[in-house]
Amino acid sequence: DQVLADEISRWPVVLGIAMGGKEDVAGVLPRPVFDIKALGDITYRYYVSTGYSGNIDRLQNVATAAGHFYPAIDIDGITRRVPMFMRYKDGFYEALSLAIARTAIGNAPVRLQIDKPSKVGNTLEGWMRAIRIGESEIPLDRAMTAMVPYRAPGGFRYVSATDVIRGTLPAEDLKDKIILVGTSAQGLVDLRATPVQEDLPGVEVHAALVAGMLDGTIKNRPPET
């Protein structure tokens, strides 16, 4: 663990966190991006996590950031969007893709663009319409999720971890790149049903979001629909 922590401390590394509906907790969480008090007395829609599986503190303490990789799966089983923020207790924690994009542009702060609340029944309901990091704007739906701007199959380069470990991949191939470490083997159960491929490695969902954030190509459904 200490060897890995020492290596992580040398680079801008963003770690992943599992959040969701289980109540078990393990490891530690990073600091939340904002607190529930920041939303005031207005009601908002968002995804709630009842537990988490974080990293051990020795690793989390030396990482640049960390983010959740929870996918908001639609009723037909397709992954089309990811919550940019998930609530756990009183804190809101950012998505892995958002943490990576912010790190890539110099640890840019998150700026929230919130619409004037509208009355729904007897409650005032707010909408976090978008978030800004640097010069990039990321549109959100009413549940604080962003649509994944998938690329066509082959849109991202895959590099075998074996080639990296053995040193057979030229270092120049990775220099100045944003690198996401994930799995693509079927037995490791991180293949996602998506609009572009029925068994897309989950890591590419986050890669597409990072690329969309930095390129300004995140799409959204107009509120009039």
N, CA, C and O of each residue as an XYZ file, in Angstrom:
900
protein
N       0.826     -1.209      0.000
C       0.000      0.000      0.000
C       0.864      1.264      0.000
O       0.546      2.242     -0.677
N       1.949      1.235      0.760
C       2.805      2.416      0.827
C       3.525      2.657     -0.489
O       3.720      3.805     -0.890
N       3.920      1.587     -1.162
C       4.559      1.726     -2.478
C       3.605      2.406     -3.455
O       4.002      3.307     -4.194
N       2.339      1.969     -3.456
C       1.338      2.570     -4.339
C       1.075      4.024     -3.937
O       0.942      4.893     -4.799
N       1.001      4.285     -2.635
C       0.764      5.649     -2.164
C       1.904      6.572     -2.593
O       1.666      7.710     -2.999
N       3.126      6.087     -2.502
C       4.272      6.909     -2.907
C       4.209      7.245     -4.394
O       4.552      8.355     -4.800
N       3.767      6.280     -5.204
C       3.675      6.523     -6.643
C       2.536      7.490     -6.965
O       2.681      8.372     -7.811
N       1.401      7.315     -6.283
C       0.262      8.205     -6.494
C       0.635      9.648     -6.156
O       0.203     10.578     -6.836
N       1.423      9.830     -5.121
C       1.782     11.179     -4.664
C       2.627     11.934     -5.676
O       2.751     13.155     -5.581
N       3.215     11.232     -6.650
C       4.086     11.877     -7.636
C       3.307     12.460     -8.809
O       3.863     13.223     -9.599
N       2.027     12.111     -8.933
C       1.273     12.474    -10.138
C      -0.098     13.028     -9.770
O      -0.553     12.833     -8.643
N      -0.767     13.717    -10.700
C      -2.159     14.141    -10.456
C      -3.101     12.957    -10.670
O      -3.582     12.730    -11.781
N      -3.357     12.218     -9.614
C      -4.145     10.983     -9.685
C      -5.525     11.196     -9.075
O      -5.656     11.739     -7.977
N      -6.556     10.761     -9.803
C      -7.936     10.818     -9.325
C      -8.411      9.387     -9.079
O      -8.371      8.555     -9.986
N      -8.852      9.103     -7.876
C      -9.296      7.759     -7.529
C     -10.811      7.632     -7.666
O     -11.530      8.631     -7.661
N     -11.279      6.411     -7.788
C     -12.706      6.140     -7.913
C     -13.320      5.730     -6.584
O     -12.641      5.201     -5.705
N     -14.618      5.985     -6.455
C     -15.375      5.616     -5.263
C     -16.664      4.930     -5.720
O     -17.336      5.398     -6.639
N     -16.995      3.822     -5.070
C     -18.268      3.164     -5.345
C     -19.322      3.730     -4.401
O     -19.175      3.655     -3.181
N     -20.384      4.295     -4.968
C     -21.501      4.803     -4.175
C     -22.788      4.203     -4.723
O     -22.854      3.827     -5.893
N     -23.802      4.113     -3.883
C     -25.048      3.531     -4.368
C     -26.009      3.206     -3.244
O     -26.037      3.882     -2.215
N     -26.808      2.149     -3.454
C     -27.911      1.842     -2.556
C     -27.586      0.957     -1.375
O     -28.431      0.782     -0.496
N     -26.379      0.386     -1.320
C     -26.035     -0.452     -0.174
C     -25.677      0.419      1.023
O     -25.197      1.542      0.863
N     -25.911     -0.100      2.216
C     -25.669      0.685      3.420
C     -24.291      0.452      4.017
O     -23.910      1.138      4.965
N     -23.537     -0.500      3.486
C     -22.199     -0.757      3.998
C     -21.285      0.414      3.671
O     -21.445      1.066      2.639
N     -20.326      0.677      4.550
C     -19.324      1.704      4.298
C     -17.944      1.095      4.498
O     -17.730      0.273      5.389
N     -17.015      1.517      3.646
C     -15.639      1.040      3.748
C     -14.717      2.126      3.226
O     -15.074      2.863      2.307
N     -13.533      2.225      3.809
C     -12.584      3.229      3.366
C     -13.021      4.626      3.781
O     -13.810      4.796      4.711
N     -12.495      5.623      3.075
C     -12.787      7.024      3.412
C     -13.306      7.752      2.183
O     -13.063      7.332      1.052
N     -14.013      8.834      2.411
C     -14.506      9.700      1.342
C     -13.634     10.947      1.244
O     -13.042     11.370      2.237
N     -13.551     11.536      0.051
C     -12.902     12.850     -0.055
C     -13.831     13.907      0.524
O     -14.940     13.592      0.956
N     -13.390     15.138      0.535
C     -14.270     16.216      0.984
C     -15.378     16.405     -0.054
O     -15.105     16.337     -1.252
N     -16.619     16.641      0.375
C     -17.694     16.900     -0.593
C     -17.452     18.216     -1.323
O     -16.763     19.103     -0.819
N     -18.033     18.330     -2.525
C     -17.897     19.570     -3.298
C     -18.708     20.688     -2.661
O     -18.264     21.834     -2.600
N     -19.909     20.342     -2.183
C     -20.702     21.332     -1.459
C     -21.614     20.621     -0.473
O     -21.797     19.406     -0.539
N     -22.175     21.387      0.429
C     -23.010     20.866      1.499
C     -24.479     21.129      1.186
O     -24.802     22.043      0.427
N     -25.364     20.333      1.768
C     -26.794     20.492      1.538
C     -27.256     21.905      1.917
O     -28.231     22.399      1.350
N     -26.589     22.551      2.845
C     -26.978     23.899      3.259
C     -26.826     24.904      2.116
O     -27.486     25.943      2.103
N     -25.953     24.588      1.159
C     -25.734     25.508      0.038
C     -26.972     25.625     -0.844
O     -27.105     26.599     -1.585
N     -27.876     24.658     -0.778
C     -29.077     24.674     -1.608
C     -30.227     25.427     -0.948
O     -31.273     25.621     -1.568
N     -30.049     25.849      0.292
C     -31.074     26.627      0.970
C     -32.344     25.823      1.245
O     -32.295     24.616      1.482
N     -33.468     26.511      1.209
C     -34.751     25.875      1.517
C     -35.467     25.345      0.277
O     -36.619     24.918      0.355
N     -34.789     25.373     -0.855
C     -35.398     24.920     -2.107
C     -35.238     23.407     -2.240
O     -34.209     22.851     -1.854
N     -36.254     22.744     -2.786
C     -36.201     21.299     -3.012
C     -35.540     21.011     -4.357
O     -35.868     21.639     -5.364
N     -34.611     20.063     -4.370
C     -33.939     19.654     -5.598
C     -34.049     18.146     -5.763
O     -34.228     17.405     -4.796
N     -33.937     17.715     -7.003
C     -33.889     16.282     -7.270
C     -32.428     15.875     -7.440
O     -31.642     16.592     -8.058
N     -32.079     14.731     -6.891
C     -30.715     14.233     -7.015
C     -30.680     12.773     -6.588
O     -31.632     12.261     -5.998
N     -29.584     12.118     -6.891
C     -29.385     10.727     -6.489
C     -28.765     10.697     -5.097
O     -27.875     11.483     -4.773
N     -29.263      9.768     -4.286
C     -28.797      9.645     -2.911
C     -28.076      8.321     -2.733
O     -28.555      7.279     -3.181
N     -26.933      8.363     -2.085
C     -26.177      7.153     -1.756
C     -26.356      6.859     -0.274
O     -26.244      7.752      0.567
N     -26.635      5.596      0.037
C     -26.807      5.208      1.437
C     -25.544      4.571      2.011
O     -25.480      4.286      3.207
N     -24.560      4.352      1.179
C     -23.303      3.775      1.636
C     -22.228      4.019      0.596
O     -22.490      4.644     -0.432
N     -21.039      3.542      0.846
C     -19.953      3.744     -0.109
C     -18.817      2.765      0.152
O     -18.686      2.201      1.238
N     -18.015      2.587     -0.865
C     -16.765      1.847     -0.740
C     -15.672      2.774     -1.247
O     -15.459      2.902     -2.453
N     -14.981      3.422     -0.310
C     -13.933      4.363     -0.669
C     -12.563      3.711     -0.650
O     -12.443      2.492     -0.532
N     -11.552      4.519     -0.767
C     -10.178      4.032     -0.740
C      -9.647      4.076      0.688
O     -10.183      4.796      1.530
N      -8.593      3.305      0.963
C      -7.993      3.385      2.286
C      -7.357      4.761      2.441
O      -6.914      5.360      1.461
N      -7.312      5.254      3.652
C      -6.866      6.630      3.868
C      -5.444      6.867      3.395
O      -5.109      7.984      2.999
N      -4.600      5.849      3.425
C      -3.220      6.024      2.991
C      -3.144      6.414      1.518
O      -2.254      7.165      1.119
N      -4.072      5.910      0.712
C      -4.107      6.254     -0.711
C      -4.878      7.550     -0.945
O      -4.447      8.406     -1.718
N      -6.025      7.688     -0.268
C      -6.849      8.873     -0.498
C      -6.138     10.151     -0.078
O      -6.315     11.198     -0.700
N      -5.343     10.066      0.964
C      -4.673     11.259      1.479
C      -3.639     11.832      0.516
O      -3.316     13.017      0.597
N      -3.110     11.008     -0.397
C      -2.087     11.497     -1.317
C      -2.628     11.713     -2.730
O      -1.910     12.216     -3.595
N      -3.893     11.336     -2.973
C      -4.490     11.527     -4.296
C      -4.898     12.977     -4.497
O      -5.195     13.687     -3.536
N      -4.912     13.412     -5.751
C      -5.342     14.778     -6.058
C      -6.838     14.957     -5.812
O      -7.271     15.993     -5.308
N      -7.612     13.957     -6.164
C      -9.065     14.026     -6.013
C      -9.643     12.624     -6.085
O      -8.915     11.648     -6.268
N     -10.954     12.535     -5.939
C     -11.653     11.258     -6.079
C     -13.081     11.549     -6.494
O     -13.625     12.604     -6.169
N     -13.693     10.611     -7.214
C     -15.068     10.799     -7.653
C     -15.796      9.476     -7.784
O     -15.175      8.430     -7.971
N     -17.116      9.528     -7.683
C     -17.920      8.304     -7.779
C     -18.102      7.892     -9.236
O     -18.028      8.722    -10.142
N     -18.338      6.612     -9.445
C     -18.588      6.126    -10.805
C     -19.960      5.454    -10.917
O     -20.121      4.467    -11.636
N     -20.937      5.997    -10.201
C     -22.297      5.463    -10.239
C     -22.989      5.860    -11.547
O     -23.050      7.046    -11.867
N     -23.514      4.883    -12.312
C     -24.241      5.221    -13.541
C     -25.743      5.305    -13.283
O     -26.298      4.462    -12.578
N     -26.399      6.306    -13.842
C     -27.849      6.428    -13.714
C     -28.492      5.604    -14.829
O     -28.772      6.131    -15.906
N     -28.722      4.340    -14.582
C     -29.240      3.438    -15.615
C     -30.724      3.714    -15.859
O     -31.513      3.774    -14.916
N     -31.099      3.882    -17.128
C     -32.495      4.148    -17.478
C     -33.345      2.888    -17.305
O     -32.825      1.790    -17.108
N     -34.650      3.073    -17.381
C     -35.578      1.975    -17.123
C     -35.399      0.812    -18.100
O     -35.766     -0.321    -17.789
N     -34.833      1.089    -19.284
C     -34.610      0.016    -20.255
C     -33.225     -0.619    -20.105
O     -32.812     -1.417    -20.946
N     -32.511     -0.267    -19.036
C     -31.218     -0.881    -18.780
C     -30.042     -0.224    -19.483
O     -28.916     -0.712    -19.391
N     -30.290      0.884    -20.187
C     -29.235      1.561    -20.945
C     -28.630      2.686    -20.105
O     -29.350      3.424    -19.433
N     -27.312      2.809    -20.149
C     -26.624      3.904    -19.469
C     -26.504      5.083    -20.420
O     -25.754      5.023    -21.395
N     -27.235      6.153    -20.144
C     -27.211      7.348    -20.985
C     -26.718      8.585    -20.227
O     -26.353      9.584    -20.847
N     -26.704      8.525    -18.925
C     -26.338      9.695    -18.132
C     -25.672      9.259    -16.832
O     -25.801      8.117    -16.390
N     -24.959     10.202    -16.242
C     -24.254      9.953    -14.976
C     -24.513     11.132    -14.044
O     -24.404     12.283    -14.468
N     -24.856     10.867    -12.775
C     -25.044     11.977    -11.835
C     -23.727     12.722    -11.616
O     -22.721     12.116    -11.250
N     -23.736     14.022    -11.840
C     -22.531     14.798    -11.581
C     -22.310     14.983    -10.083
O     -21.183     15.183     -9.630
N     -23.406     14.911     -9.320
C     -23.298     14.974     -7.861
C     -24.223     13.931     -7.254
O     -25.349     13.745     -7.716
N     -23.748     13.254     -6.224
C     -24.577     12.337     -5.439
C     -24.490     12.760     -3.983
O     -23.430     13.135     -3.481
N     -25.634     12.689     -3.321
C     -25.666     13.085     -1.914
C     -25.419     11.887     -1.008
O     -26.010     10.823     -1.194
N     -24.556     12.064     -0.044
C     -24.391     11.102      1.048
C     -24.407     11.904      2.341
O     -23.568     12.779      2.556
N     -25.372     11.594      3.198
C     -25.618     12.386      4.402
C     -25.811     13.850      3.996
O     -26.728     14.134      3.225
N     -25.007     14.775      4.467
C     -25.217     16.186      4.145
C     -24.296     16.697      3.049
O     -24.323     17.885      2.725
N     -23.473     15.814      2.468
C     -22.521     16.253      1.459
C     -22.871     15.780      0.057
O     -23.501     14.736     -0.113
N     -22.459     16.553     -0.951
C     -22.635     16.178     -2.351
C     -21.251     15.890     -2.944
O     -20.347     16.724     -2.884
N     -21.109     14.692     -3.514
C     -19.825     14.218     -4.015
C     -19.847     14.151     -5.533
O     -20.833     13.721     -6.132
N     -18.761     14.577     -6.146
C     -18.712     14.703     -7.600
C     -18.446     13.370     -8.292
O     -17.946     12.417     -7.694
N     -18.802     13.342     -9.581
C     -18.551     12.169    -10.407
C     -17.067     12.063    -10.738
O     -16.348     13.062    -10.747
N     -16.624     10.850    -11.009
C     -15.228     10.607    -11.373
C     -14.831     11.455    -12.576
O     -13.757     12.057    -12.582
N     -15.687     11.508    -13.591
C     -15.373     12.269    -14.801
C     -15.206     13.749    -14.509
O     -14.317     14.394    -15.065
N     -16.049     14.294    -13.643
C     -15.950     15.703    -13.292
C     -14.654     15.976    -12.537
O     -13.996     16.989    -12.771
N     -14.289     15.068    -11.630
C     -13.052     15.235    -10.873
C     -11.834     15.171    -11.797
O     -10.864     15.904    -11.605
N     -11.892     14.293    -12.796
C     -10.777     14.177    -13.747
C     -10.667     15.440    -14.595
O      -9.576     15.983    -14.770
N     -11.797     15.905    -15.118
C     -11.776     17.105    -15.966
C     -11.286     18.312    -15.187
O     -10.505     19.108    -15.709
N     -11.730     18.460    -13.947
C     -11.280     19.595    -13.127
C      -9.777     19.514    -12.868
O      -9.075     20.525    -12.901
N      -9.296     18.304    -12.609
C      -7.864     18.117    -12.368
C      -7.059     18.455    -13.612
O      -5.982     19.044    -13.520
N      -7.585     18.081    -14.784
C      -6.856     18.293    -16.042
C      -6.682     19.765    -16.374
O      -5.741     20.135    -17.076
N      -7.583     20.612    -15.876
C      -7.466     22.039    -16.187
C      -7.032     22.842    -14.956
O      -7.423     23.993    -14.763
N      -6.215     22.192    -14.141
C      -5.595     22.918    -13.039
C      -6.417     23.007    -11.777
O      -6.397     24.027    -11.088
N      -7.158     21.922    -11.460
C      -7.988     21.892    -10.244
C      -8.986     23.050    -10.215
O      -9.127     23.743     -9.208
N      -9.668     23.242    -11.333
C     -10.643     24.335    -11.447
C     -11.790     24.142    -10.465
O     -12.252     23.016    -10.277
N     -12.258     25.216     -9.836
C     -13.399     25.104     -8.925
C     -14.699     24.879     -9.690
O     -14.790     25.178    -10.881
N     -15.691     24.355     -9.002
C     -17.018     24.140     -9.581
C     -17.877     25.367     -9.315
O     -17.980     25.828     -8.178
N     -18.497     25.898    -10.380
C     -19.451     27.000    -10.231
C     -20.835     26.487    -10.627
O     -21.004     25.909    -11.701
N     -21.808     26.697     -9.770
C     -23.153     26.164     -9.987
C     -24.044     27.220    -10.633
O     -24.075     28.370    -10.196
N     -24.771     26.817    -11.682
C     -25.733     27.706    -12.336
C     -27.131     27.210    -11.994
O     -27.581     26.191    -12.518
N     -27.806     27.926    -11.123
C     -29.096     27.476    -10.605
C     -30.212     28.381    -11.102
O     -30.126     29.604    -10.998
N     -31.267     27.766    -11.648
C     -32.420     28.508    -12.146
C     -33.274     29.025    -10.984
O     -33.212     28.514     -9.866
N     -34.055     30.035    -11.279
C     -35.036     30.507    -10.316
C     -36.020     29.378    -10.035
O     -36.515     28.761    -10.979
N     -36.324     29.084     -8.766
C     -37.201     27.950     -8.446
C     -38.618     28.138     -8.970
O     -39.111     29.260     -9.095
N     -39.256     27.026     -9.272
C     -40.644     27.045     -9.726
C     -41.503     26.313     -8.702
O     -41.019     25.438     -7.984
N     -42.776     26.677     -8.641
C     -43.664     26.071     -7.653
C     -44.267     24.794     -8.220
O     -44.884     24.800     -9.286
N     -44.077     23.696     -7.486
C     -44.657     22.406     -7.849
C     -45.513     21.968     -6.671
O     -44.997     21.540     -5.638
N     -46.825     22.079     -6.837
C     -47.714     21.808     -5.706
C     -47.503     22.862     -4.637
O     -47.662     24.058     -4.884
N     -47.144     22.405     -3.447
C     -46.909     23.331     -2.342
C     -45.423     23.543     -2.055
O     -45.061     24.132     -1.036
N     -44.574     23.065     -2.948
C     -43.140     23.184     -2.708
C     -42.467     23.995     -3.813
O     -42.951     24.057     -4.943
N     -41.351     24.608     -3.463
C     -40.521     25.299     -4.438
C     -39.430     24.346     -4.901
O     -38.631     23.859     -4.101
N     -39.409     24.090     -6.204
C     -38.441     23.136     -6.752
C     -37.406     23.868     -7.582
O     -37.747     24.646     -8.472
N     -36.146     23.616     -7.288
C     -35.053     24.244     -8.015
C     -34.474     23.325     -9.072
O     -34.730     22.121     -9.084
N     -33.702     23.906     -9.943
C     -33.047     23.148    -11.011
C     -31.621     23.667    -11.146
O     -31.399     24.828    -11.492
N     -30.674     22.801    -10.873
C     -29.287     23.134    -11.138
C     -29.076     22.925    -12.634
O     -28.803     21.810    -13.080
N     -29.202     23.988    -13.395
C     -29.262     23.897    -14.854
C     -27.911     23.503    -15.467
O     -27.868     22.821    -16.491
N     -26.825     23.928    -14.847
C     -25.500     23.619    -15.409
C     -24.436     23.850    -14.355
O     -24.675     24.504    -13.340
N     -23.275     23.310    -14.607
C     -22.104     23.618    -13.786
C     -20.996     24.066    -14.726
O     -20.917     23.623    -15.872
N     -20.154     24.938    -14.233
C     -19.049     25.455    -15.026
C     -17.734     25.117    -14.355
O     -17.579     25.267    -13.143
N     -16.788     24.658    -15.163
C     -15.418     24.453    -14.700
C     -14.513     25.127    -15.729
O     -14.506     24.744    -16.899
N     -13.764     26.114    -15.299
C     -12.972     26.871    -16.263
C     -13.890     27.533    -17.269
O     -14.825     28.240    -16.893
N     -13.625     27.306    -18.559
C     -14.450     27.870    -19.629
C     -15.518     26.897    -20.117
O     -16.265     27.210    -21.044
N     -15.595     25.730    -19.505
C     -16.533     24.692    -19.960
C     -17.828     24.738    -19.163
O     -17.826     24.914    -17.944
N     -18.943     24.574    -19.888
C     -20.255     24.495    -19.255
C     -20.817     23.101    -19.450
O     -20.797     22.571    -20.561
N     -21.314     22.506    -18.385
C     -21.854     21.150    -18.426
C     -23.333     21.221    -18.089
O     -23.681     21.423    -16.926
N     -24.220     21.060    -19.074
C     -25.666     21.130    -18.798
C     -26.135     19.893    -18.033
O     -25.655     18.783    -18.261
N     -27.086     20.112    -17.118
C     -27.615     19.021    -16.293
C     -29.120     18.926    -16.443
O     -29.782     19.909    -16.775
N     -29.660     17.740    -16.198
C     -31.113     17.610    -16.143
C     -31.569     17.905    -14.708
O     -30.764     18.315    -13.872
N     -32.829     17.701    -14.435
C     -33.365     18.082    -13.123
C     -32.826     17.218    -11.983
O     -32.953     17.587    -10.815
N     -32.231     16.082    -12.308
C     -31.687     15.198    -11.265
C     -30.177     15.340    -11.135
O     -29.514     14.479    -10.556
N     -29.634     16.430    -11.675
C     -28.195     16.716    -11.608
C     -27.354     15.685    -12.359
O     -26.219     15.406    -11.972
N     -27.912     15.118    -13.437
C     -27.140     14.188    -14.244
C     -26.775     14.838    -15.584
O     -27.469     15.732    -16.067
N     -25.681     14.370    -16.165
C     -25.237     14.836    -17.481
C     -25.331     13.695    -18.477
O     -25.030     12.549    -18.145
N     -25.749     14.007    -19.701
C     -25.839     12.999    -20.751
C     -24.434     12.667    -21.267
O     -23.595     13.551    -21.443
N     -24.205     11.394    -21.499
C     -22.885     10.935    -21.937
C     -22.749     11.135    -23.446
O     -23.535     10.566    -24.203
N     -21.779     11.924    -23.907
C     -21.587     12.127    -25.357
C     -20.731     11.008    -25.940
O     -19.549     11.192    -26.229
N     -21.351      9.857    -26.104
C     -20.602      8.680    -26.570
C     -19.942      8.925    -27.921
O     -20.475      9.633    -28.775
N     -18.795      8.336    -28.089
C     -18.127      8.331    -29.390
C     -18.430      7.012    -30.092
O     -18.855      6.040    -29.468
N     -18.203      7.001    -31.393
C     -18.382      5.761    -32.144
C     -17.369      4.733    -31.653
O     -16.317      5.105    -31.133
N     -17.674      3.437    -31.811
C     -16.712      2.406    -31.407
C     -15.324      2.688    -31.986
O     -15.185      3.015    -33.164
N     -14.305      2.558    -31.143
C     -12.946      2.861    -31.580
C     -12.563      4.309    -31.389
O     -11.484      4.726    -31.812
N     -13.433      5.090    -30.754
C     -13.172      6.518    -30.586
C     -12.081      6.839    -29.587
O     -11.535      7.942    -29.597
N     -11.753      5.874    -28.712
C     -10.682      6.058    -27.743
C      -9.646      4.945    -27.917
O      -9.984      3.809    -28.249
N      -8.412      5.288    -27.692
C      -7.357      4.291    -27.790
C      -7.292      3.478    -26.500
O      -7.310      4.030    -25.400
N      -7.216      2.170    -26.653
C      -7.043      1.272    -25.518
C      -5.600      0.791    -25.490
O      -5.042      0.416    -26.521
N      -5.004      0.804    -24.308
C      -3.630      0.331    -24.118
C      -3.654     -0.772    -23.067
O      -4.271     -0.608    -22.015
N      -3.001     -1.876    -23.333
C      -2.968     -2.980    -22.385
C      -2.086     -2.631    -21.195
O      -0.958     -2.168    -21.364
N      -2.604     -2.857    -19.990
C      -1.813     -2.630    -18.788
C      -0.566     -3.516    -18.791
O       0.468     -3.145    -18.235
N      -0.672     -4.680    -19.416
C       0.488     -5.582    -19.505
C       1.643     -4.905    -20.234
O       2.798     -5.030    -19.825
N       1.336     -4.190    -21.311
C       2.394     -3.509    -22.065
C       3.040     -2.399    -21.242
O       4.234     -2.129    -21.375
N       2.245     -1.763    -20.396
C       2.791     -0.702    -19.551
C       3.696     -1.303    -18.476
O       4.808     -0.828    -18.245
N       3.201     -2.352    -17.828
C       3.969     -2.984    -16.745
C       5.275     -3.576    -17.263
O       6.306     -3.493    -16.596
N       5.232     -4.172    -18.449
C       6.441     -4.784    -19.012
C       7.366     -3.772    -19.674
O       8.501     -4.097    -20.022
N       6.883     -2.548    -19.848
C       7.723     -1.525    -20.446
C       7.857     -1.632    -21.945
O       8.777     -1.055    -22.526
N       6.941     -2.372    -22.594
C       7.020     -2.519    -24.053
C       6.295     -1.391    -24.785
O       6.401     -1.281    -26.006
N       5.561     -0.555    -24.056
C       4.882      0.577    -24.667
C       5.776      1.804    -24.532
O       6.206      2.119    -23.422
N       6.070      2.509    -25.629
C       6.907      3.707    -25.539
C       6.290      4.741    -24.595
O       5.086      4.994    -24.649
N       7.100      5.324    -23.746
C       6.610      6.321    -22.784
C       5.947      7.495    -23.487
O       5.032      8.107    -22.937
N       6.396      7.819    -24.697
C       5.823      8.946    -25.437
C       4.352      8.727    -25.758
O       3.608      9.688    -25.955
N       3.927      7.459    -25.812
C       2.524      7.171    -26.119
C       1.588      7.641    -24.996
O       0.399      7.858    -25.231
N       2.116      7.797    -23.793
C       1.285      8.187    -22.655
C       1.574      9.598    -22.165
O       0.819     10.136    -21.354
N       2.641     10.197    -22.638
C       3.038     11.506    -22.143
C       1.979     12.559    -22.460
O       1.470     12.617    -23.578
N       1.652     13.388    -21.472
C       0.690     14.496    -21.602
C      -0.710     14.026    -21.985
O      -1.470     14.779    -22.595
N      -1.054     12.805    -21.636
C      -2.381     12.260    -21.913
C      -3.178     12.129    -20.618
O      -2.607     11.983    -19.538
N      -4.492     12.182    -20.740
C      -5.369     11.821    -19.624
C      -5.599     10.319    -19.736
O      -6.116      9.841    -20.746
N      -5.219      9.582    -18.711
C      -5.274      8.118    -18.754
C      -6.291      7.623    -17.739
O      -6.212      7.949    -16.554
N      -7.239      6.837    -18.211
C      -8.203      6.205    -17.316
C      -7.870      4.722    -17.230
O      -7.703      4.062    -18.255
N      -7.775      4.201    -16.030
C      -7.450      2.800    -15.813
C      -8.735      2.046    -15.524
O      -9.455      2.373    -14.580
N      -9.023      1.044    -16.329
C     -10.249      0.273    -16.143
C     -10.079     -1.134    -16.659
O      -8.962     -1.570    -16.939
N     -11.187     -1.851    -16.786
C     -11.160     -3.239    -17.255
C     -12.076     -3.401    -18.458
O     -13.036     -2.650    -18.635
N     -11.764     -4.389    -19.275
C     -12.608     -4.680    -20.433
C     -12.937     -6.167    -20.537
O     -13.717     -6.564    -21.403
N     -12.354     -6.997    -19.667
C     -12.630     -8.438    -19.700
C     -14.047     -8.713    -19.203
O     -14.498     -8.090    -18.241
N     -14.745     -9.633    -19.847
C     -16.133     -9.918    -19.486
C     -16.272    -10.396    -18.052
O     -17.229    -10.031    -17.370
N     -15.334    -11.206    -17.585
C     -15.435    -11.786    -16.254
C     -15.313    -10.780    -15.128
O     -15.633    -11.099    -13.983
N     -14.862     -9.583    -15.423
C     -14.695     -8.566    -14.381
C     -15.926     -7.682    -14.225
O     -15.935     -6.760    -13.409
N     -16.960     -7.964    -15.006
C     -18.307     -7.417    -14.819
C     -18.348     -5.891    -14.798
O     -19.002     -5.297    -13.941
N     -17.654     -5.262    -15.737
C     -17.820     -3.808    -15.889
C     -18.092     -3.481    -17.352
O     -17.477     -2.582    -17.926
N     -19.015     -4.216    -17.939
C     -19.457     -3.941    -19.305
C     -20.860     -3.344    -19.228
O     -21.727     -3.863    -18.524
N     -21.075     -2.256    -19.955
C     -22.328     -1.510    -19.853
C     -23.107     -1.527    -21.150
O     -22.530     -1.441    -22.234
N     -24.423     -1.638    -21.036
C     -25.292     -1.498    -22.193
C     -25.452     -0.008    -22.467
O     -25.916      0.740    -21.607
N     -25.069      0.419    -23.667
C     -25.106      1.844    -24.028
C     -25.776      2.007    -25.386
O     -26.006      1.014    -26.076
N     -26.094      3.230    -25.784
C     -26.713      3.446    -27.091
C     -25.798      3.082    -28.263
O     -26.285      2.873    -29.375
N     -24.494      3.004    -28.039
C     -23.570      2.736    -29.144
C     -23.023      1.324    -29.143
O     -22.500      0.862    -30.156
N     -23.136      0.634    -28.026
C     -22.599     -0.733    -27.942
C     -23.233     -1.424    -26.744
O     -23.382     -0.822    -25.680
N     -23.607     -2.697    -26.918
C     -24.316     -3.386    -25.834
C     -23.391     -3.864    -24.725
O     -23.860     -4.210    -23.640
N     -22.068     -3.890    -24.977
C     -21.127     -4.353    -23.958
C     -19.898     -3.446    -23.905
O     -18.761     -3.905    -24.011
N     -20.153     -2.161    -23.740
C     -19.069     -1.181    -23.710
C     -18.384     -1.219    -22.345
O     -19.068     -1.196    -21.322
N     -17.050     -1.276    -22.303
C     -16.358     -1.206    -21.008
C     -16.767      0.055    -20.253
O     -16.773      1.148    -20.819
N     -17.106     -0.100    -18.977
C     -17.605      1.018    -18.188
C     -16.661      2.200    -18.153
O     -17.107      3.344    -18.056
N     -15.365      1.948    -18.230
C     -14.394      3.036    -18.166
C     -14.577      4.023    -19.318
O     -14.231      5.198    -19.191
N     -15.124      3.545    -20.449
C     -15.294      4.437    -21.595
C     -16.457      5.409    -21.380
O     -16.491      6.478    -21.989
N     -17.398      5.047    -20.527
C     -18.464      5.990    -20.175
C     -17.850      7.253    -19.576
O     -18.225      8.371    -19.929
N     -16.911      7.053    -18.674
C     -16.268      8.189    -18.008
C     -15.323      8.918    -18.954
O     -15.196     10.140    -18.883
N     -14.660      8.178    -19.839
C     -13.775      8.809    -20.822
C     -14.577      9.732    -21.742
O     -14.132     10.832    -22.067
N     -15.761      9.275    -22.158
C     -16.596     10.087    -23.042
C     -17.045     11.364    -22.340
O     -17.088     12.432    -22.951
N     -17.375     11.251    -21.064
C     -17.786     12.436    -20.320
C     -16.635     13.418    -20.153
O     -16.821     14.623    -20.326
N     -15.453     12.923    -19.820
C     -14.284     13.798    -19.681
C     -14.025     14.534    -20.985
O     -13.820     15.748    -20.990
N     -14.033     13.795    -22.096
C     -13.802     14.407    -23.407
C     -14.881     15.449    -23.714
O     -14.577     16.532    -24.215
N     -16.138     15.120    -23.412
C     -17.232     16.050    -23.673
C     -17.138     17.315    -22.842
O     -17.451     18.405    -23.321
N     -16.708     17.171    -21.600
C     -16.544     18.351    -20.737
C     -15.460     19.274    -21.270
O     -15.635     20.492    -21.301
N     -14.355     18.702    -21.683
C     -13.236     19.514    -22.145
C     -13.472     20.066    -23.546
O     -12.953     21.128    -23.890
N     -14.258     19.347    -24.362
C     -14.546     19.796    -25.732
C     -15.801     20.652    -25.822
O     -16.063     21.262    -26.858
N     -16.580     20.701    -24.741
C     -17.836     21.448    -24.773
C     -18.908     20.783    -25.598
O     -19.698     21.465    -26.250
N     -18.953     19.437    -25.584
C     -19.914     18.714    -26.428
C     -20.947     17.923    -25.619
O     -21.549     16.983    -26.138
N     -21.153     18.296    -24.358
C     -22.196     17.629    -23.574
C     -23.555     18.121    -24.055
O     -23.819     19.323    -24.063
N     -24.409     17.193    -24.453
C     -25.744     17.551    -24.947
C     -26.742     17.544    -23.799
O     -26.463     17.005    -22.728
N     -27.897     18.140    -24.026
C     -28.943     18.122    -23.026
C     -30.305     18.200    -23.691
O     -30.436     18.656    -24.827
N     -31.311     17.749    -22.966
C     -32.682     17.819    -23.459
C     -33.269     19.173    -23.085
O     -33.214     19.552    -21.915
N     -33.824     19.910    -24.032
C     -34.395     21.229    -23.711
C     -35.485     21.111    -22.651
O     -36.256     20.151    -22.663
N     -35.558     22.070    -21.740
C     -36.558     21.979    -20.663
C     -37.988     22.058    -21.161
O     -38.914     21.697    -20.436
N     -38.185     22.525    -22.385
C     -39.538     22.647    -22.934
C     -40.133     21.285    -23.308
O     -41.349     21.177    -23.470
N     -39.302     20.245    -23.447
C     -39.821     18.941    -23.874
C     -40.448     18.192    -22.734
O     -40.934     17.076    -22.921
